[in-house]
């Protein structure tokens, strides 16, 4: 493994850092040192506290630091409204001087009229305004000379009047300026010259406008008429219209006027109407450099891809013990890979591999992996380099597929990540599409390639030639990304490597990462529970903490919202009700943590618990038979990855949605109620002819107990027999069968 580098942070000026309950405002960062300004009771102190990146990382690892992004932006935006940020960059020097001249007159009048200490305050009646102009005209003349080094030009020549030595307003003109200034909320935009609105720009006869507009619209037609055809149509309409008019009042229009109006139409809409939407999109979609990004995690692209390789759904240790006939019966599948690529460095920052078709659960898992350190995964796979590329993306691009909707959108919202649906824009997801083409190189290492289509595949028996297990493919994929792709020269980086580019840019600072609590809130499962003196009971385990003990007397028997991390049941989050947040103990706390006091150690997943509950398996099989796999087991006993690699790395090993969880929860509640409550007998039970209460509806035909079956560990150690394959086939029969794709399936890089 390469040396791990200290993560550099870059906070915004509006971010608030809460360290051990004390609030700080980020002021600046100089040579790796953050200057934090202390805030007490919303008052900013005059001294600063310094923290290095190493100290920041230590506080984050100990859950002593919370980062509230943009906390002060609302307050600062109100202050910013006091200043004028009008965009006048397109005006000439003379026009800018005129704007400044008018604004200065208005500001001086408003200042004088609002000065309570002044001996005389002008009002807006003509006499007062005239007196004010007379008093200020010499001062304004001197101001203009001091500002621009020249005097204001003389006033306009008016017949019978003496020409002004310099241009100053009349009382009525100043009053109009003040009204305009107030209308534009006292911004200099009020005095932007609007010469284009002067005069009568429409020289056509008003009676002809309706006829002309109606015919000009017909130019955007699939019949593709010429401009001359449109003009002839207008002439014919005018001929019929003029029959009822005197010769002096005939209406007419020139050919140039018609063509001018056609040229004013939107070119994109015209081409779309005349040649079709696809033609217009190909013509007007910009290409070239694509999106320009200047900092890490500013833009991240995400997409899923079905690997061009058939893998074996079986443990590697079991596969080596099987006979040739048994190996032929092992299920094969093409895995789904969801990838997130950072645009600036071209590094893979998020990844999730699944033997199932893509879903919102797999997309959420890939999104979560972007926000956590993946070096444990790299270590598990045997990679030599680290995989410490993680953070919160500012902007995320995906396609409009169903896997990126629903719960995935909710996770984005809770993570405060912006997202776009670029549709057919080739710039927005070109990097991830290019990476999928690079991944085909990995597939070429192994037998069992599916190829892009049946023509390219030919007579090659892809499924029969599969020789790579799911676990081996997962490890190979990580090594390919971490040790090969990240350290390979990239043309988009001018020959540099993604690994080197990431660490070069990371030295300047990275956006703040999401805390463990924030990640659980965004990606966890929601439920409700009551609290008592023993804490909260969840899946027959007790959760308690000091904060939860302080909350119990304030809420009593009230149902509380809890959030469960399906990949670690050692801790749950409890939402603090709004009406107790004013208590000092819960100030600045939205959630409190409660740790498991009984059996669950760190790393125990929800799938582990549910798999151990035999009552749940019946519900699992029913949902699988109905075509809606719950994916609780997900071949868990066949995949070492689900038990080792992903659990170590903190990446979700289970693909379970909130809807699936709610269904299982209701099932468990019914089972628990039946097991723990007494039987509700009738007062007068009905006795049948057999002497038994009730009615016998069915009897078991089996008279002898069934011999106990072997456990998976016993099967694994029993040697290469066909009994193992038989059990594998029976287990996989209840799961969804691998899809068979037609010739028209999407090719990687051609999803849209």
N, C-alpha and C positions, 0 to 999 in steps of 0.2 A: 504493500500500500504506500502511496506517496504521502509526504508530510501534509498534515491538515493545516490549512491556513485560517487565521482568525477572521471571522466575518466582520466586514466593515459596514457601518450603518449610515444612512443619510436620511435625516428627519426633515420634515417641512417646517417652515416658520410658523405654521398654524397648528402644529401638533402639540398635544399635551402629554407629558410623561408623568405617570403616577408611580413613585417609588416608595414602597412601604407606607402607602396612604398619603404621602406628601406630594403635592402637585408642583410641576415645573413647566415652564414655557421654553421651547427650544429657541435659542438666540442665534447661534452660529457654530460652525465646526472649523477648527484650524489645526492642520497637521495631525489629524486623527483624534483630536480632543474636542468633545462636545461641551459647549458653554450653555448651561441651563439656568434660567432665571427663576428664582423661588417665588411662589404665589401663595399668599396666606389670606384666606377669606376673600378671594377675588381681588386682592390688592397685590400689585406687582412690586416686589422688593427691589432695592437698588444694588443688590450684590448677586453674584453668580456662583454656581456650583459646577465643577468640571468632572466629566466622566469620560474615560477612554473607551474604545470599542471593546477591549477585553473586559472591562468592568460592566459594560452594557450586556455583553453576552453572558457573563456570570449571573447578573440579575435576572435575565430572561430564563436561564436554565433552572434557577431556584424559584421561579414564579413570583418574584418580588417586583416585577416591572410590568405595568400595563401601558399600552400606547393608544391614545385616542386621537386618531388622524383627523385633521381639520377641525378640531374642537373650537379654536379661536377664530375660525374663518368668518362666522356670522358677525361677531363683534367687530372684526377688522373691516368687513365689508360695509358696515354702517359708517365707520370712520372714513372709509374711502369715498363715500358719497359726498363728503364735504369738498373734495377736490374735483377738478374738471379734467376728465380724460377724453374729451372730444377728439375724434380722429379727423384732422384737417390737413393731413399730409399731401392731399392731391391739389391743394390750392396754391396759387402763385404767391410771390412775395407781396405784391400790391394788395391782393385779396386778403392775405393774412393780416396785413397792417390795418385794413379796413375793419376786419372782425375784431381785432384788439381795440381799435378806436371806439367802436360802438359799445363793446362790453365795458370799457373803462367809464364811459358816460353813465351807463346804467348802474354800475357798482357805486360810483360817487353819489348819485342821486339817492340810492337806497341807503347808503351809509349816513348821509346828512338827514334824510327824513326819519331815520330810526335812532338818531343820537339824542337821548333824553337830556343830556347835559348841555346841548347847544342852545344858544340864545334864540335862534330862529330855525325852525324845521319846515322845509318846503312840503306842501301837499301837491296833489296832482291836478289842481285847477290850472287853467292856462296862465293866469297872472303869476302864480308862484313858480311855475315851471320856467316861464320866461325870465323871471328874476334870477332863478338858479343858474340858467344858462349864461346870463350876463355876468354873474359872479365867478363862474368857473371857466369861461372860455379862454382867458389868458393862462390860467393854470394848465388847462388841457393842451394849449398850444406849446407850452414849455415842456409838458410831459412827453408829447409826441416827438419833440426835438431831442430830448434826452434819450428816448428809447431807440429811435431809428436814425438819428443824426441828420434829419432833414425836417422841414416844416410840412404840415399838411397842405395838400394842393388847394388852390383857391376855389371858391364856390362857383356854381353855375351862373352863367350870364342870364339875367332876367330883364325883360324890357321895362324900363322905367324905374329900376332899382339899382342901388349901388352894389357892385360885386363884392362879395365877402373876401377878406384877405386870406382866410383859410376856411375850410369847410367845417362848419359846426351846425348842429341840428336846430330846427325850430321847435317850438313847444309841442306842436302836434306830432312831429316826427319822433321826438324823444318819448312821448307817451306811447306811440306805436312800438318803439324799441322795447320799452319796459313790459308791455303786454306779451310781446314775442319772447322775451327773455324768461318771463314767468311760465309761459306755455311749455317751453323746452326745459323746465326745471332748472333754470339758471345755469345753463351750459352754453358754451360758445357755439355749439351747433346751431343755435337759434339764428345766428347772423351769417350762416353759410349762404353765398350768393346762389340764387335760383334763376339764372338767365334762361334756362330751357323752358320755363313756364311762362315766359313773357310772350305777349302777342297771341294772335289766333293762328294756331298751327294747322287747323283743319280748313283747307281751302275748297273742299268738295261741297257740292250742294247737299244740304241735309236730307233732301228727298231721295238722293241717290245712294246714301250710305247703306241703307238696309239691303238694297238690291246688290250692291257691290260686295258687302260682307257675306251674303248668302252664297254668291257664286265663287268668291275667292276660297271659301272653305272646301269647295269641291275639288280643289287642286290636290288635296290630300286624300286621294282615292286609289284603290287597287287598279282602276282603269288607267292610271298614270296619264292624265291629260296634259297637254302642253300649255304654257302661259298664253300663247296665241289663241288656243281653244277657249280658255276662260274669258279672254277679252271679247271674243266673238259672241259668247253666250250673254255677256253683259250688254253688248250692243243690241242684240236681239230683244232683250228685256226693255232697254231704253226705248227702242223703236215702238213697241207696243204701248209703253207708258206715255210717250209723247203724242200719240194720236189724239188724245183728249185735251191737249194743251195748245195754247197759242204759240206761234212760232218764236215769239220773243222770250217765252218761258220754258223752252225745251231744255231738258237736262242732258248733260253729256260728260264724258270722262275720257281722258287720254290713255293710250296704251301704256305709257310710262307710269302713270299713276296706279294702274292695276298691277303692273309688275312690281312697283315699289311696295305695295301692300302684301303681295305674295312673299317678297323677300323678307318682310318683317315677321313672318310666321316662324315658329320654332322649328329649326332644321331637324332636330331629333324626331319630333312628332310627325313631321312630313315624311321622313324616310321610313319611319315605323308604319305609317298608314299606306305608303306607296309600295314598299318593298318587303314589309314584314318586320316583326319584332327582332328576330335573330339577326337580320341584316343590320338593323340600327344598333344593336348591342355590340356586334363585332366592329362596326365602324367607329363608334364613339367611346368605347371602353378604353380608357388611357392605359398605356403600357410603357415600359421603360424601367426606371429604377425601382418602381413600386413604392411602398410606404417607407418613409425615412424615419428611423428611430435613433435616438441619441443616448439612451440609458437602458440599463438592464431591466428586464421585466416590464418595459413600457408597452410591449405588444407581444402576445403569445398566441400561437395558432394550435388548434386541437382538432383531431379527426380520428376516425377509426378505420381499420384496414383488416381484411381477411387474409391471413398469411397464405402464401403460395406453397404451402407445405402441409402434408398430412402427418399428424403426430399420434402417438399411441397413448390411450388413456389407461395407463397402468403404472404401478410403481416400478422404478428401475430395478430394485432388488428382487421383485417378483418376476419381471420380464426375463432376467438372466436364468431363472430356474425352469422356465416353461419348455415343453417339447415343441418341435416344429409344427405339429398339428395344432397344439394349443395356442401358439403364437398367432396362427392364421385367424383365430376366432376373437382375438382381442379387438375392442372397438377402436376405430380411427376417426379423427375429426380434424377440421381446419380451424385453428384458434383465431380469436378476434383480438387484435392489438389496438389499444387506444393510446395515442401519443400526444404529448404537449411539447412544442418546440419554442424556445425563446428566440425572437426575431433578430436581435442584435448580434448575439454570440453564436447562434445556430446550435446551441446546446439542447439536448433532450432533458427537459426539466420535469416531465411527468410521464408515467407509463403504467399501464395495467394490462395484463394478459389474462384472457378468460377462454375456457373451452366451450363457452356458450355463445349464442348470437349476441350482438351488441344490445345494450339496454341502458336505461337511466342509471342503474346501479353501477355498471362498469364505467360509465362516463363520470359519475361522482367519485369513484375510486381513483380515476386518473387525475381528476381535479385536486383531490386531497393530496395525492403524491407530489403535486407541484409545490405544496406548502410545507413539506417535511424533508428532512435530510435523508437521502437514500444511500448513504455510505454503508449502513449495515447490510442492505441488499447486495451491494457490490462485493462486500467481504464474504457473504454467504455464497455467492456465485464463483468466488475465487479470482476476482478481478484484481489487478495490481494497482489501479488508479482509484482515487476516491470519487464519490458522486455527491458532492456537497452543493449541488446547484438547486437551490430552492428559494422560495419567497412568495410574495403575493403579487400576482400579475395585475397591472393597472388596466389592461385592455385585453380581451380574449375574443378570438374569432373562431366560430364554428359554422357548420352548415345548418340548414333548417330541418335536419332529420328529427324523428321522434325521440331518439335517444338523448338529444340535447334540449328536451322540453320537460315540463312537469317538475319532478323533484330536482332535476339538474338545475333548472332555473331558480328554484328556491334556494339551493345551495349557493349559487352565485350571488343571490341577493343577500343572504346571511353573511357571505364572505366579503361583501362590498367590492365585487369585481364587476367592471363594466364589460358588456358583451355586444357583439354585432353579428348580424346574419348577412354575409357579403353576397349571397346568391351566386351570380355568375361573374363577379368581379375577380379577375385572375390574379390580382395583386395581393388579396387578403389572406389566402391560404396556400400560396405557391411554395413556401418553404417546407411545410409539412408534406405536401404532395411530392416534392422532390426527395424528401427523406424516405418516403415509402418506396420510391424507385431504387434508392440505395439499399434498402432492406432486402431487395430481391437477391442481392449479392450473398447475403447470409443464407438464404434458402438454397442457393446453388451448391453449398457445401455438402448437403445431405441428400440422401435418396428419398423419394416420395414427393417430389415437386408436383404441384398440380398444374403449373404453367398458366398462361393468361387465358387461353381458350382451347377448344378441342382440336383446332387445326394445328396449333403449336404443340399441343400435347401428343397428337398422333396416336399410336398404339401403346404408348407408355402406360403400364398399369400402376398409376400413382399410389392408390390406396394399398395395394399388395406390397409395394416396395417401401412403405413407411418403416423406418427403423429407429426413429428418434422418439423417446418418451416425452411427455409433457414437461416433466421436471427438467430433463436435459435441454429441451428447447428453451425453457425459461432461463436457465443459466447461460446458455449460449447467446441468447438475446441480450442479456445484461453485459456479458463480456464484449460482444460486438459493439454495443453502444459506448460503454465506459472506456474500454482499452483500445478499440479500433477507431470508431467514428470520431470520438472526442479528440483524438490525437492525430487525426489524418488531416493533411492540408486541404483547405476548403477554398474553392474558387471564389465564392462570395465574400471571403475574408481576405482576398488578395494573397492567397497562399498561406495565411495563418491558420491556426487550429482552433476549433471551438473551445477547447479547454483553456488554451492560452488567452483567448479573447475574453472569456468569462472572468478569469482572475485579474486580467489587466483592468477591465472595467469595474470589477468588484472592489478594487483598491480605492476607488473614488467614493464608494458608499453604495449601499443597497437599501431599497425601501424596507420599512419595518415588517417583520414576519408576524404571522398570526400566532397568538399564544395557544397553548394546549386547550384552554377553556374555550377560546373562540373557535377552534377547529371542531371541538365536540358540539358546540351550539350549531355550527353550520352543517355538519355531516352526521350528527347523532340521530337517534330515534326518540320520539316524544311519547310520554305516558303521563298518567296522573296517579298520585298516591297520597295517603294521609300520613301524618307524622304523629308519633306518640313518644312516651318517655324512653323507649328503646330505639327510637330513630325511625327509619323508613324500611319497610320490608319489600324486597324485590327478588323474584325467583327464589323465594324461601331463604334469602340471606338478609342480614341486618346491615344497614348503612347508617353511620352516625358521625357527627363532628361537633366541635364546640359551637360553631355558628348555628348548626341545626338545633342544638340544645337551647340556644338563646331565642331561636325563632319559634319553638314549640309553644311557649306561653302566650305568644302574640297571635297565633293563628288557630289554636285549638284543633277542632275536628275538620277544619277546612281542607278541601282537596288542593294539593299543590302540583304544579307542573314540574315534571322531572325530565331530564335528558340523559339517555344511556349511550355510551360509546360501545357499539357492538364488537369492537376489537379489544376492549379492555374493561372488564366488569369490576375491576378493583375500586372504581370510583364512579359516582354519578353526580350530576349537577341538579340543583334545586333552584327554581326561579323564585326570587324574592318578590312577594306581592307588593303592589304599588303603595298601598296604604301604610306599610311599615318602613318604607325607604327613608322616611324623615328621621328615623331613630339613628342615633350616632353609630351604633354597632353595625348598621347596614348601609351607611352612607357610601355612595359611589360603588355599590355592589348590585349588579343585576342578577347574578347567580352566586350560590355558595356551594362548596364542595362537601360531599359526604363519602367517607371511605368505608369499604367493606370491612366489617368487624369479625367476620366468621371465616368462610372457607376460601373465598376467591383471592388468589394472589395476582400480581400484576401480569398481564398477558393472557388471562383466561378470556376467551371470546364467547359471544352469545351463541354462536354455532356449536361450540363445545358443549354448552349447557343444554341446548335444545336437542342435540343428537343423543345426549345421555337420557333424555326423557322419552321413553318408548311410546308414551301416549301421543306424542306429537307426530310420530312417523305415519300413523294412519291418515292424519290430515294431510301430510306431505304427499302420500301416494294418491289421495283423491285429487289434489290440485294438479299433480303431474298428469294423471289420466285425463283430466279435463283440458289439457293443453296449456295450462298456466303454471309452469314450473316455479316452485318457490325458491329453488336453488339453496336450500339450507345445507344439505350435505355436499352437493356439487362435486361428487366423486372425492369427498374429503379423505376417506380412508384409502384412496388410491393415489393421492397426490402428496408427496413429501413437502411440496412448496407451501401448501395451505397450513401445514403444521409447523414448519420451521422458518423458511425464508421470509414470508410476508409477515408473520407474527413478530419475528425479530426486528424487522425493519419498520414496524408500526404501520404497515400498509393494510387496508381492509382485505381480509382473506375471504370474507363471505359476501355474497351478492344478494342482499336482502333489502327490500324496499319498505317504506313506512306502511304501505297497504298490506304487504305480506305479514309484517310484524303485528299489525292490529288483528289480523285474522287468527294468527297463532295465539295471541294474548287471550282472545275470547275463548279459544279452545282450552287453554290452560286453566282459565278461571272456572269453567264448567267442571273440569276434572277435579280441581281443587275443592270446589264446593261439594261435589259428590263424595269425595274422600274424607273430608273433615267434618261434615255436618251429619247429624243423626237422621235415621230413616223416618219419614213422615207417614206413619201407618194410618189407615182409615179406622174410624171408630167401630165399624162393623164389617170386617173383611168378608168377601164373598168366598164361600167354600164350594169347590167343584166336586164332581163325582169321584175324582181320584183322591180326594182328601186333602189336596193341596190348595192353598189360597191362590186365586187368580186363574188364568187360562194358559195352558201350555201351547205355544205357537210353533215350536220346533225342537227337535231332539238331535243330539250329535250322533252320527253314525260311527264314529271312531270309538273303540272300546279300550284300546291300549295306548299308553302315553308314547309320544314321539321321542325317538332317541335324540339326545342333545347334540346340536351341531357344533362345529369347530369355530373358534374365534378367529378373527383375521390374523392374529399373531401366530396361532397354531397352524393355520393354512400356510402362512409365509414360511414356516420352518419345516413343513412337511415334505418339501422336495418338489421337483418339477412334475406335477401330476395334472391330469386334465380336470381334477376336481376344482382346482383354483380357477381355471377358465370358466367352468360351469357357473361358479358363484359370481364371477365378474360379469358374465353375460346376463345372469338373472338380475343382478344389481342394476346394470345399465339399461335393462329392458324397461324399468319404471321411469327412467329419465328420458328426456326428449331425444329422439334419434337424430343423428347428424343430417343436416339438410343436403339435398342433392341439387346442385346448381345447374342451370341450363347454359346454353351457349351464349346467351345474351347478358350474362352477369357482368357487373361493372368491373373494369380493369383498374388496378391501383393507379392513381394519378388521373383517372377519368370519372371520378365520382359525380361531378356536376355535369 
